[in-house]
Amino acid sequence: LSKEEGKNVPRKVSPTTGFGVKYPNSVTKSNGFPLDSRSFSTPLKSEARERSMESGERENSQPIEMEEEGDEDFQSPKFKNRRLSMSSPASFSRNPSPHSQQGSPPSSSLNSSPTSLNQLQRSSSNSSINSLKEESIADDAKNVKERPPVIFYCSRTHSQLAQVIKELKTTEYRPRMTLLGSREHYCIHPIVSKSHDKANDCRKTIDSNVGAGCIYSENRQQLSKSTALLPKGRLAVFDIEDFVKFGSEIKACPYFAAQSIMREGAEIVFAPYNYLMDAVIRDSSDIKLDGAVVIIDEAHNVEDVSRSSASMDTTLSDLEELERQFKILSFTSVSQHFQSTRDLMNEFVDFVRECSENVIPQEFEVHSSVKNGEDVVNFLSKSACKNWAQLQIIHSQFKEAHEMIQDEEEFKNKFTMYHLTKSLFYTFGYMFDQDRKWASDYRLVIQKVAQNTPLPQKGKNQNNRKQEDNAQKSWTFQVGLWCLNPAVAFHSISSKARNVILTSGTLSPMNSFASELGTEFPLRLEAPHVIKPEKQVWVGAFSSCQDRKLNSSYKNTEGFDYQDAIGDSVLQFSNVIPNGVLCFFPSYGLLERMVQRWKNTGLWSRLSSIKKIVCEPRNPSEGDFGTTMKQYYNTVKQTLRPVKSKTDRKGNLQSISGAILLAVCRGKVSEGIDFTDYYARGVITIGIPFPLLKDPKIVLKRKYNDSQSSKSKSMINGSDWYTLQAYRAINQAIGRCIRHRNDYGAILLLDERFQSDENIGKLSRWVRVAVNKYSSTEQAIESLEEFFKSQSTSPD
């Protein structure tokens, strides 16, 4: 058909093939581990839903009727503008309906790649297919090549991606793949790889005007085009270690090669999901999402990551340094190239400085001022920047000007605030976008905070004094442009991608994701777990230990009775649970207070006589996380051999029966770490991990949700949002216990609030169906012992 003829001819395509269909933009998947036990759903454009309802289509699968705006190629960016009329989520059934069998073969998977044009032509004699064939011939004449959409598979960390890739290796599926990562993971240059600023030193080394060049970067194509990485090659599926090892062997850079493979035809791209969420990283990595399928695993964090990606933090001193450097550039030969950027940044710094003079006390040594994002945009619009289009022009001018001075020796140390300037441009871009639609979702927060600055040491005799005794107090102004609406950043993905699939064991309740991410999710699945909870999981909720209440509300956690009750409970259960035990606290502060108390009372030594105690480090100064995990794993492994024994002070024989890892909800241990089988035969949760109530971000987010919920019934209020954060965190920690269908373990909830059915109902479905309530920990010991005895004698 000609372009004019094609405009008015609706095209019918089977829903099971997926060819030519702009499917709904998102899917969520939740509740239960592993993959086939989780839940998912997929958002349908509101326009498509309206069309579907207007057409009166039935629930059984009907062909999808597509109206096209012109005859653009199906994979072109304009593809997203096509309108879709769909009967219902049932149209995505694995089994093709009678309607779909006529025109195309059934799809083998819900989210399989769309059938290619050639396959569709071979499998049908339908008249609408013939018209497609005519279009294909025309496209062939223009050398237009069809290809399936690229799949972006994202998770929170590289360790989580490594688990997915490990599973991919066990399948017969061998797509052309790549794995994106930072220079921290991939750099193999003998000098740059040891640098503390690998990104900057890499650029200097590659720049022939500055460095000697990088042979590894120059050889990148030897790696990206290697036959070993092709679907039939020996490294068709690779993780970071595989890629770095191979790159080292042939002296080719894995960092640049990974990006080259993505641009040169990768079918599936693995990446941490901040690569997609963060616009700065996405653009610098040249990630194109138009028409792609985006899978976000461990998506329970997607709201937080989206808000963080659209936000930024700096200090007033850094902003004033930026102002100073632009002033210096104004006296150079490139002054005119930076003028518009200088005017914009100066306006913003003036506004921040003005606000900093009006901070009011909030708590001890903390003063703050909060402005709505609309106030920021209105101030900048007075002179420096009128709208989004003008902002983009200024940003482009800045990038060109900065590129121009990169190689000039004269400007080398005169402008060092490039990254701060870039972050401001991207944040302003969100606020000005879509006629300032998102501006009201932002808050400019200025906090005046007291800091202790160490004084210079004059003599060696002062080395042992505490740092706070040898410091002077100073004040710093922290500046934040905080986005309170995760839909701001998520929209840049959902508006471009063909599909977005969210998957996690802890997405429930899924309604909150629709409201928070500003995306409809008509296709959802909350599946049962692959295990049999009544046989493989022992779950107990406890209200007391030796007549002492277990309640981790703030007023109780400071008391010694509570701290001793928790310690005695952990000791009791550690005597019964074999091998590895994970014990999760709601915060590092409570963990540290407990450890100190237990050491003072002697409980620490009694517990360590039963299990090796390992603590999750709060920061690098307290130890390396990898070393901590290795210590825990090795100790648990050793206890699988003949049991070691030692004698306590009273001469009693004590046996080491494993290790206990003291960790924190929302910490590294609670997410993404695999504790298969004996590494986590028990998970103990202490309290309920509510976020800090007085955290400025939490306070503002709760107020924002209260305001929005009064305008829209779909938005959850601030209190419900706050509660959700706590239960998602505890569900994530609990999920460490069961890692495959033959796994088993015990889950112990040490807080009297879990005697309430309402609170139990907020746990993951596979957990809540197995909960048994106990008034005291002593009542459960016999039952827990019987559970582990039954597992050791089980035929499985």
C-alpha positions in Angstrom: 0.0 0.0 0.0 1.1 3.5 -0.6 1.6 5.8 2.4 -1.7 7.5 1.9 -3.6 4.3 1.4 -2.0 2.7 4.4 -3.2 5.5 6.7 -6.8 4.3 6.8 -6.3 0.6 6.6 -6.5 -1.1 10.1 -4.1 -4.0 10.4 -5.1 -7.1 12.3 -2.3 -9.0 14.0 -2.6 -12.0 16.3 -2.1 -11.1 20.0 -0.1 -14.3 20.5 2.6 -13.4 18.0 3.2 -9.9 19.2 4.3 -8.7 15.8 3.6 -5.1 15.1 2.0 -4.5 18.4 2.8 -1.7 20.7 2.1 -3.7 23.8 1.3 -2.1 27.1 4.3 -0.3 28.6 4.8 -2.1 31.9 4.5 -5.3 33.7 4.9 -6.0 37.4 5.6 -9.3 39.0 5.6 -10.1 42.7 5.5 -12.4 45.7 7.6 -15.5 46.1 10.9 -16.8 45.0 12.1 -18.2 42.6 11.1 -16.7 39.3 8.2 -19.0 38.4 6.5 -18.3 41.8 6.5 -14.5 41.6 3.9 -12.1 40.4 3.7 -9.8 37.5 1.5 -7.3 35.7 1.7 -5.1 32.7 0.4 -1.6 32.2 -1.9 -0.8 29.4 -2.1 2.7 28.0 -5.2 4.4 29.1 -6.0 5.3 25.5 -5.9 1.6 24.6 -8.1 0.6 27.5 -10.7 3.2 26.5 -10.6 2.0 22.9 -11.0 -1.6 24.1 -14.0 -0.7 26.2 -15.6 1.4 23.5 -15.3 -1.5 21.0 -17.1 -3.9 23.3 -14.6 -6.7 22.8 -15.1 -9.9 24.7 -12.6 -11.4 27.2 -11.8 -14.3 24.9 -8.8 -13.6 22.7 -9.6 -11.4 19.7 -7.2 -10.2 17.1 -5.6 -6.9 18.0 -6.6 -4.1 15.7 -4.0 -1.5 15.1 -4.5 1.9 13.6 -1.3 3.3 12.2 -0.2 6.9 11.9 1.5 6.4 8.5 3.5 3.4 7.4 6.7 3.9 9.5 8.9 0.9 10.2 7.6 -1.1 13.2 10.9 -0.6 15.1 11.2 3.1 14.4 10.8 5.6 17.3 7.5 6.6 15.9 6.2 3.1 16.6 5.3 4.1 20.1 2.6 6.5 18.7 0.5 3.7 17.3 -2.8 3.1 19.0 -3.8 -0.3 20.2 -7.2 -1.8 20.7 -7.0 -4.9 22.9 -9.7 -7.1 24.3 -8.3 -7.8 27.7 -5.3 -9.2 29.5 -6.6 -12.6 28.5 -5.4 -11.8 25.0 -1.9 -12.6 26.3 -2.8 -16.2 27.0 -0.1 -18.8 26.2 -2.6 -20.8 24.2 -3.7 -19.1 21.0 -7.4 -18.4 20.6 -9.2 -19.7 17.5 -9.0 -16.2 16.1 -5.2 -16.2 16.4 -4.5 -19.6 15.0 -5.6 -18.6 11.6 -3.0 -15.9 11.1 0.1 -17.0 13.0 1.7 -19.7 15.1 1.2 -19.7 18.9 3.7 -18.0 21.1 5.7 -20.2 23.4 6.0 -17.7 26.1 4.1 -14.8 27.6 7.0 -12.3 27.0 8.6 -13.9 24.0 10.2 -11.8 21.3 7.7 -10.9 18.6 7.5 -13.1 15.6 9.7 -11.8 12.7 8.1 -10.4 9.6 9.5 -13.3 7.4 8.1 -15.9 9.8 4.7 -14.2 9.8 4.7 -14.1 6.0 5.6 -17.8 5.7 2.9 -18.9 8.1 -0.1 -17.0 6.7 -2.1 -16.5 3.5 -4.3 -14.0 5.2 -5.0 -10.9 3.1 -3.8 -8.5 5.8 -0.5 -10.5 5.9 -0.3 -10.1 2.1 -0.4 -6.4 2.6 2.4 -6.7 5.1 4.3 -8.7 2.6 4.0 -6.0 0.0 5.3 -3.5 2.6 8.2 -5.8 3.4 9.2 -5.9 -0.3 9.2 -2.2 -0.4 11.2 -2.1 2.8 13.7 -4.6 1.3 14.1 -2.3 -1.6 15.1 0.4 0.8 17.5 -1.9 2.6 15.5 -1.6 5.8 16.2 -4.6 8.1 13.7 -5.8 10.7 15.0 -7.0 14.1 13.3 -8.0 17.3 13.2 -5.5 20.2 16.3 -5.4 22.4 15.7 -6.8 25.9 17.2 -4.8 28.8 17.4 -7.1 31.9 18.1 -5.0 35.0 18.6 -5.7 38.7 19.9 -3.7 41.6 23.4 -5.0 41.7 26.0 -6.9 39.7 25.8 -9.8 42.2 22.1 -10.2 41.5 22.8 -10.1 37.7 25.4 -12.7 38.2 22.8 -15.1 39.6 20.5 -14.5 36.6 23.4 -15.0 34.1 24.3 -18.2 36.0 20.7 -19.5 35.4 20.9 -18.4 31.7 23.9 -20.6 31.3 21.9 -23.7 32.3 19.4 -23.1 29.4 19.7 -23.6 25.7 18.9 -19.9 25.0 21.9 -18.2 23.5 21.1 -14.7 22.6 23.7 -12.1 21.5 24.2 -10.6 24.9 26.3 -7.9 26.8 26.7 -6.9 30.4 27.2 -3.2 31.1 29.4 -2.2 34.0 31.5 0.6 35.3 35.3 1.0 34.9 35.5 -0.1 38.6 34.4 -3.5 37.4 35.9 -3.6 33.9 39.2 -1.6 33.7 42.2 -3.8 33.0 44.8 -1.1 32.4 47.7 -1.8 34.7 47.8 1.7 36.0 44.3 3.1 35.6 42.7 0.0 37.2 44.5 0.9 40.5 43.4 4.6 40.4 40.9 6.1 42.8 39.4 8.1 40.0 39.3 5.6 37.2 36.8 7.5 35.0 38.9 10.7 34.8 42.3 8.8 34.5 40.8 6.7 31.8 39.8 9.7 29.7 43.3 11.3 30.2 45.0 8.1 29.2 42.9 7.7 26.0 43.4 11.3 25.1 46.5 11.4 22.9 47.1 15.0 23.7 47.4 14.2 27.4 48.3 10.5 27.8 50.2 7.9 25.9 47.0 6.3 24.7 45.4 3.0 25.8 46.1 -0.1 23.8 43.2 -1.9 25.6 40.7 0.8 24.4 42.2 0.6 20.9 41.6 -3.1 20.8 38.0 -3.0 21.9 36.7 -4.3 18.7 38.8 -7.5 18.9 36.7 -8.2 22.0 33.3 -6.9 20.9 33.5 -8.7 17.5 35.1 -11.9 18.8 33.5 -15.1 17.6 33.8 -16.5 21.1 31.0 -14.1 22.2 28.6 -15.1 19.4 25.6 -17.4 20.2 27.6 -20.5 19.3 30.8 -19.3 20.9 32.4 -20.6 24.1 31.5 -17.3 25.9 28.0 -16.8 24.4 26.8 -16.2 28.0 29.3 -14.5 30.2 29.5 -12.7 33.5 31.9 -9.9 34.6 34.7 -12.3 35.6 34.5 -14.1 32.3 34.5 -10.9 30.3 37.4 -9.4 32.2 39.5 -12.6 32.0 38.9 -12.8 28.2 39.6 -9.1 27.7 42.9 -9.5 29.7 43.9 -12.4 27.5 43.6 -10.5 24.2 44.5 -7.1 25.7 41.1 -5.5 24.9 39.0 -3.2 27.1 35.8 -4.9 28.5 34.3 -1.6 29.5 34.1 -0.1 26.0 33.6 -3.5 24.3 30.4 -4.1 26.4 28.9 -0.8 25.2 30.0 -1.6 21.6 28.2 -4.9 21.6 25.0 -3.1 22.9 25.2 -0.6 20.0 26.1 -3.3 17.4 23.2 -5.6 17.8 22.9 -7.2 21.3 19.6 -9.0 21.7 19.7 -8.8 25.5 21.5 -6.2 27.6 22.2 -6.9 31.3 22.7 -3.8 33.5 22.2 -2.5 37.1 18.9 -0.6 36.9 20.3 2.8 37.8 21.8 2.6 34.2 18.3 3.0 32.9 16.7 5.1 35.7 19.4 7.7 36.0 19.3 10.0 32.9 22.9 11.1 33.3 24.2 7.5 33.3 21.7 6.4 30.6 22.8 9.2 28.2 26.5 8.8 28.9 26.2 5.1 28.2 24.2 5.8 25.0 21.3 3.5 26.1 18.4 3.7 23.6 15.1 2.4 25.0 12.8 3.2 22.1 10.8 0.0 21.3 12.8 -2.1 23.8 11.6 -4.6 26.3 12.7 -3.6 29.8 12.7 -6.2 32.6 13.5 -4.8 36.1 14.1 -7.5 38.6 14.2 -6.9 42.4 11.8 -4.1 41.5 10.6 -3.4 45.0 13.3 -0.7 45.1 12.3 0.9 41.8 10.3 3.7 43.6 13.2 4.7 45.7 15.7 4.5 42.8 13.4 6.5 40.6 13.0 9.3 43.1 16.8 9.3 43.8 17.6 9.4 40.0 15.5 12.5 39.5 17.0 14.2 42.6 20.4 15.7 43.4 22.3 16.9 46.5 25.1 19.3 46.8 26.3 22.1 49.2 26.1 25.9 49.1 29.9 26.1 49.1 30.1 23.9 46.0 27.5 26.1 44.3 29.5 29.2 45.2 32.6 27.5 43.8 30.7 26.9 40.6 29.7 30.5 40.5 33.4 31.6 41.0 34.7 29.3 38.2 32.1 30.7 35.8 33.2 34.2 36.7 36.8 33.3 35.9 35.8 31.9 32.5 34.0 35.2 31.8 37.4 36.9 31.5 38.7 34.4 29.0 38.4 34.0 25.2 35.5 31.5 25.6 33.4 33.8 27.8 30.6 34.1 25.3 30.2 30.4 24.9 29.4 29.9 28.6 27.4 33.1 29.1 23.9 31.6 29.1 24.9 28.8 31.4 26.6 31.2 33.7 23.5 33.3 33.9 21.3 30.3 34.7 23.6 28.9 37.4 24.1 32.3 38.9 20.3 32.8 39.2 20.0 29.5 41.0 22.9 30.2 43.4 21.3 33.5 44.2 18.0 31.8 45.0 19.6 29.2 47.2 21.7 31.9 49.0 18.5 33.9 49.7 16.7 30.8 51.0 19.7 29.9 53.2 19.3 33.2 55.1 15.8 32.1 56.2 16.4 28.7 57.7 14.5 27.9 60.9 15.4 25.5 63.7 14.1 21.9 63.3 16.1 19.9 65.8 19.3 20.1 67.7 22.0 21.7 65.5 19.8 21.4 62.4 18.0 24.3 60.7 16.2 24.1 57.4 14.2 25.9 54.7 11.9 24.2 52.2 10.7 25.6 48.9 8.3 24.1 46.4 9.9 23.3 43.0 7.5 25.7 41.3 9.1 28.5 43.3 12.5 27.5 41.8 11.2 27.3 38.2 9.4 30.6 38.5 12.5 32.3 39.8 14.7 31.0 37.0 12.0 31.9 34.4 12.2 35.6 35.3 15.3 36.0 33.2 17.7 33.0 32.8 15.4 30.4 31.3 11.8 30.7 30.1 10.9 27.1 29.2 12.2 23.5 28.6 13.2 24.3 24.9 15.4 27.2 26.0 16.9 25.0 28.7 17.9 22.4 26.1 19.5 25.1 24.0 21.5 26.4 26.9 22.5 22.8 27.9 23.7 22.1 24.3 25.7 25.3 24.3 27.4 24.3 27.6 28.3 20.8 26.3 29.8 22.2 23.1 31.7 24.9 25.0 33.0 22.4 27.6 34.1 20.0 24.8 35.9 23.0 23.2 38.1 23.7 26.2 38.9 20.1 27.1 42.2 20.0 25.2 43.2 23.6 26.0 46.0 23.8 28.6 44.8 27.3 29.5 41.5 26.0 30.9 42.7 22.8 32.5 42.2 23.8 36.1 39.8 26.7 35.6 36.7 24.6 35.4 36.4 21.5 37.6 32.6 21.6 38.3 31.4 19.9 35.1 29.6 17.0 36.9 27.8 19.3 39.2 26.7 21.5 36.3 25.5 18.5 34.3 23.5 17.2 37.3 21.8 20.6 37.7 20.9 20.7 34.0 19.3 17.2 34.2 17.3 18.1 37.3 16.2 21.4 35.8 15.2 19.4 32.7 12.8 17.3 34.7 11.3 20.4 36.4 10.8 22.3 33.1 9.6 19.2 31.1 6.1 18.9 29.7 5.3 22.6 30.4 6.5 22.3 34.1 4.3 19.3 34.8 6.7 17.9 37.3 7.8 21.1 39.0 5.4 20.8 41.9 6.8 17.3 42.6 10.1 18.8 43.7 11.3 20.4 46.9 14.3 22.6 47.3 15.6 21.7 50.8 18.4 23.7 52.5 19.7 22.4 55.8 22.2 24.3 58.0 24.0 21.5 59.9 26.7 21.6 62.5 29.9 19.7 61.8 33.0 19.1 63.9 36.1 20.0 62.0 39.3 18.4 63.4 42.0 20.9 64.4 45.7 20.4 63.3 47.6 18.1 65.7 50.5 19.9 67.4 52.1 17.1 69.4 52.3 13.4 69.4 50.9 13.3 72.9 47.5 14.3 71.5 47.2 11.3 69.2 45.2 9.2 71.6 42.6 11.9 72.4 39.1 11.5 71.0 38.6 13.3 67.7 35.6 15.3 69.1 37.8 16.6 71.9 40.2 18.2 69.4 37.7 19.7 66.9 36.0 23.0 66.3 32.3 23.3 65.3 31.5 24.7 61.9 28.3 25.1 59.9 27.6 23.8 56.4 24.6 24.4 54.2 23.4 21.2 52.5 21.3 21.8 49.4 18.9 19.2 47.9 16.6 19.3 44.9 14.5 16.3 45.9 11.9 14.6 43.7 9.0 13.2 45.7 7.3 11.5 42.7 9.0 8.4 41.3 6.9 8.8 38.1 9.1 11.7 37.0 12.1 9.4 36.3 10.1 6.3 35.5 8.2 8.1 32.8 11.4 8.4 30.7 11.4 4.6 30.5 7.7 3.7 30.3 7.0 6.3 27.6 9.7 4.9 25.3 9.9 1.2 25.9 7.6 -1.4 24.2 7.2 -3.3 27.5 8.3 -2.8 31.0 8.2 -5.8 33.3 8.6 -5.3 37.0 9.4 -8.5 39.0 10.1 -9.2 42.7 9.1 -11.4 45.5 7.9 -8.3 47.5 5.9 -6.1 45.2 2.6 -6.6 47.0 0.5 -4.7 47.3 0.8 -3.9 43.7 -1.7 -1.0 43.7 0.9 1.3 45.2 3.2 0.8 42.2 0.6 1.9 39.8 0.0 5.1 41.8 3.6 5.8 42.6 5.0 5.2 39.2 2.2 6.9 37.3 1.6 3.8 35.1 -1.4 1.5 34.7 -0.8 -2.2 35.4 -3.8 -4.2 34.1 -1.8 -7.4 33.8 -0.7 -8.7 37.2 0.1 -12.0 38.8 0.7 -12.9 42.4 1.6 -16.5 42.2 2.1 -19.1 45.0 5.6 -20.1 46.1 7.1 -23.2 44.5 7.6 -24.8 47.9 5.0 -26.3 50.2 4.9 -23.8 53.1 3.2 -26.2 55.5 6.1 -28.7 55.1 9.2 -26.6 54.3 8.8 -23.5 56.4 8.3 -23.1 60.1 7.0 -19.6 61.0 6.5 -18.3 64.5 5.4 -14.9 65.8 6.3 -14.2 69.4 5.0 -11.6 71.9 7.4 -12.3 74.9 10.4 -14.1 76.2 10.5 -15.1 79.9 7.6 -12.7 80.7 9.3 -9.7 79.0 7.5 -8.1 76.1 9.0 -8.1 72.6 8.1 -4.8 71.1 10.7 -2.8 69.1 8.9 0.6 69.2 11.3 3.4 69.9 10.3 3.8 73.6 11.1 0.2 74.3 14.4 -0.4 72.5 16.4 1.8 75.0 15.4 -0.5 77.9 17.7 -3.2 79.2 14.8 -5.6 79.7 13.9 -5.5 76.1 17.6 -5.8 75.0 18.1 -8.8 77.3 14.8 -10.4 76.1 15.9 -10.2 72.5 19.3 -11.7 73.4 17.8 -14.6 75.3 15.4 -15.3 72.4 18.3 -15.3 69.9 20.3 -17.6 72.2 17.4 -20.1 72.6 16.7 -20.4 68.9 20.4 -20.6 68.0 20.6 -23.7 70.1 17.9 -25.3 68.0 18.5 -24.0 64.4 21.4 -25.8 62.7 24.1 -24.3 60.4 23.6 -20.7 59.4 21.2 -18.2 61.0 20.5 -14.6 59.8 19.3 -12.1 62.4 17.9 -8.9 61.0 17.6 -5.6 63.1 15.6 -2.6 62.0 18.6 -0.3 62.2 22.4 -0.2 62.7 21.8 1.9 65.8 19.8 -0.8 67.5 22.2 -3.5 66.4 25.1 -1.6 67.9 23.3 -1.1 71.2 22.4 -4.8 71.4 25.9 -5.9 70.8 27.3 -3.6 73.5 24.6 -4.8 76.0 25.2 -8.5 75.2 28.9 -8.1 75.7 28.3 -6.4 79.0 26.0 -9.2 80.3 28.0 -12.2 79.1 25.3 -13.3 76.6 27.7 -12.5 73.7 30.2 -15.2 75.0 27.4 -17.7 75.5 26.1 -17.1 72.0 29.6 -17.3 70.5 30.1 -20.7 72.2 27.2 -22.0 70.1 27.7 -20.2 66.8 30.4 -18.0 65.3 29.1 -14.4 65.4 29.6 -12.2 62.3 28.3 -8.6 62.0 27.5 -6.8 58.8 29.8 -3.8 58.6 28.1 -0.4 58.7 30.8 1.3 56.6 34.2 0.3 55.1 36.0 1.5 58.2 34.3 -1.4 60.1 35.5 -4.0 57.7 35.2 -5.2 54.1 31.8 -6.6 53.2 33.3 -9.3 51.0 35.6 -10.5 53.8 32.7 -10.6 56.2 30.6 -12.7 54.0 33.5 -15.1 53.2 34.1 -15.5 57.0 30.4 -16.4 57.5 30.2 -18.8 54.5 33.4 -20.6 55.5 32.3 -21.0 59.2 29.0 -22.6 58.1 30.8 -24.9 55.7 33.2 -26.1 58.3 30.3 -27.1 60.6 29.0 -29.5 58.0 32.0 -31.7 58.8 32.4 -33.4 62.2 31.3 -30.9 64.8 34.0 -28.9 66.6 33.8 -28.7 70.4 35.2 -26.6 73.1 34.8 -26.3 76.9 33.3 -23.2 78.5 34.6 -21.6 81.8 32.5 -24.0 83.9 33.9 -27.1 82.1 30.8 -27.8 80.1 31.3 -29.1 76.6 30.0 -26.7 74.0 29.7 -27.4 70.3 30.0 -24.9 67.5 26.9 -25.6 65.3 27.3 -22.9 62.6 27.4 -19.2 62.4 25.0 -16.3 63.0 25.1 -13.2 60.9 23.8 -10.0 62.6 22.6 -7.7 59.8 20.2 -4.9 59.1 17.0 -4.6 57.0 17.7 -2.7 53.8 21.4 -3.5 54.1 23.4 -5.5 51.7 22.8 -8.8 53.4 19.0 -8.4 53.2 19.0 -8.0 49.4 20.7 -9.8 46.5 22.8 -12.2 48.6 22.2 -15.9 48.0 21.9 -17.9 51.3 21.0 -21.3 49.8 20.3 -24.3 52.0 22.4 -24.5 55.1 23.6 -20.9 54.8 20.2 -19.8 56.2 18.3 -22.5 58.0 16.8 -19.8 60.1 15.9 -16.1 59.7 15.2 -14.1 62.8 13.6 -10.6 62.4 13.7 -8.2 65.3 11.0 -5.6 65.3 9.5 -3.9 62.2 11.9 -1.8 60.2 10.0 1.5 59.8 12.1 4.3 58.2 13.3 7.1 60.4 10.2 9.1 61.2 12.1 12.4 61.4 14.2 12.0 58.3 13.5 15.1 56.2 13.0 13.0 53.0 10.5 10.8 54.9 8.7 13.8 56.4 8.3 15.5 53.0 7.3 12.3 51.2 4.5 11.6 53.7 3.2 15.2 53.4 3.4 14.9 49.6 1.4 11.7 49.5 -1.2 13.1 51.9 -1.6 16.1 49.6 -1.9 13.9 46.4 -4.2 11.3 47.9 -6.7 14.1 48.7 -6.8 14.8 45.0 -6.7 11.3 43.6 -8.2 8.1 45.0 -5.5 6.0 43.3 -2.7 7.6 45.4 -2.0 6.0 48.8 -1.7 8.4 51.7 1.5 9.2 53.6 0.8 6.8 56.5 0.1 3.9 54.2 3.2 4.6 52.2 5.3 4.7 55.4 3.9 1.4 56.5 4.5 -0.2 53.1 8.2 0.7 53.3 8.6 -1.2 56.5 6.8 -4.4 55.4 8.6 -4.5 52.0 11.9 -4.4 53.9 11.0 -7.1 56.3 9.6 -9.3 53.5 12.8 -8.9 51.6 14.8 -10.0 54.6 12.6 -13.0 55.2 13.0 -14.0 51.6 16.7 -14.9 52.3 15.4 -18.1 53.9 14.0 -20.0 50.9 16.0 -20.0 47.7 14.8 -23.0 45.7 12.0 -25.6 45.7 13.8 -28.1 47.9 15.0 -25.6 50.4 13.6 -25.4 54.0 14.0 -23.2 57.0 12.5 -21.4 60.0 11.3 -17.8 60.2 11.0 -16.2 63.6 9.2 -12.8 64.1 10.3 -11.3 67.4 7.7 -8.6 67.9 4.3 -8.7 69.7 2.7 -6.6 66.9 2.7 -9.8 64.7 0.0 -11.2 67.0 -2.3 -8.9 64.9 -3.9 -10.5 61.9 -3.7 -7.2 60.1 0.1 -7.0 60.4 0.5 -10.7 59.5 -1.6 -9.9 56.4 1.1 -7.5 55.2 3.7 -10.3 55.0 4.3 -12.2 51.7 1.6 -14.7 51.0 3.8 -17.8 51.3 4.8 -16.6 54.8 1.5 -15.5 56.2 -0.2 -18.8 55.5 2.3 -20.6 57.7 2.4 -18.2 60.7 1.8 -19.7 64.1 1.4 -17.3 67.1 3.1 -17.9 70.4 2.7 -15.9 73.6 6.3 -16.8 74.6 9.5 -18.1 72.9 9.6 -21.0 75.3 6.4 -22.5 74.0 7.9 -22.9 70.5 11.2 -24.7 71.2 9.8 -28.3 71.0 7.8 -27.6 67.8 10.9 -26.0 66.2 13.1 -29.0 67.2 10.5 -31.4 65.6 10.5 -29.4 62.4 14.3 -29.7 61.9 14.2 -33.4 62.8 11.5 -34.0 60.2 13.5 -32.3 57.6 16.6 -34.4 58.3 14.6 -37.6 57.9 12.6 -36.4 54.9 12.9 -38.5 51.7 13.5 -35.3 49.8 
